[in-house]
């Protein structure tokens, strides 16, 4: 998988341990069959390489709008579904890293 190979290459280049701590699917839209197949493939990769599959981040029209306006997503849409998902991902990462 590309992200795992990139981490390995960076570790070698920087002579420092770089480790993938999770896979975050983004722009997830459950309305499409391709999403189901992609999520199944990511689950297999997660199990094969022992890397947790974190909360999928759903599609949200406010993400590109916030990017274009150069504002934080939390400022653009505090109740948005992508922000909600990213908050869950952040908490999952903190848990993986044993940060309270």
N, C-alpha and C positions, 0 to 999 in steps of 0.2 A: 504494500500500500504506500502511496506517495508520501503521506505525512510522516509515516514511520521511517521511510528511507531518508527523507529530508532531515529528520531529527538525528539520524545516525551520521549523515554527512556533516551536519553542523557540529556535532560532538567531536568528530575527527578534526574538522577545520579549526575549531576554537579550543581544542584540547580541554574540553570541559564537558561534564555529563549533561546532556539535554535529553529529557525523557518526556514522551507523550503521556499525559495523565488522563486524557479523555477525548472522545470523539463527539463533536457537537454538530448534528445535522441542522442546516439552516435553510430558510426559504421553503419550509415543509408545508405542503398543501395536500391535505388528506383527500381532497376531491379527485385526485388523479391516481389511476392504478399504478403508474410508474413510481409514485411515492411509496406505495406498499412494498414493491419489489426492492426499491433502494433501501428502505428501512430493514428489510429482511437480510439484504446483503451486508449492511452495516452491523447488524447483530451477529452475523457469522464472523465477520472480521473482528469484532469486539471479543468474541469468545476465543477465536483462534490465536489472537495476539495478547489476550489478557488485558485489554485496554477498555475501560468502562465506556459504554454508550450513554451519553448524558441526555438531558431533556432536549427534545427537538424544538427548534425555534420556528414558529409558524410564520407564514408570509404575512406581511403587514404593509399596507400602502404608505404608512407614516415613516417607515425607515428611509426610503429614498428621499422623501420630502424633507425630513430632518437633515439628511446628508447635504442636499442641495442648499438648504438654508443655513448650513453650518451651525446647527444647534444640537444639543443633546436630545436624544430620543425621549428621555424623561421630561424634558421641558416641552417638547413638541406634542407628546401624547402620554400623559402620566398614567392613563388607564388602558394603554394599548396592549394587545396580546403579545407582540414581540417583546416589549419591555417586561411583561410578566414572565415570559419564558426565559429571557436573559437573566432575570433575578433568580429564578430557580437554578439555572446553570451556575451562576456565581456562587450560590450557596452550596451546590454540589462540589464545586472546585474547592471551596474552603473546607468542606468536610474531608475531601480526599487528601488535602494538605494538612489536615488536623489543625486548622486555624479556627479559633473561636471568636 
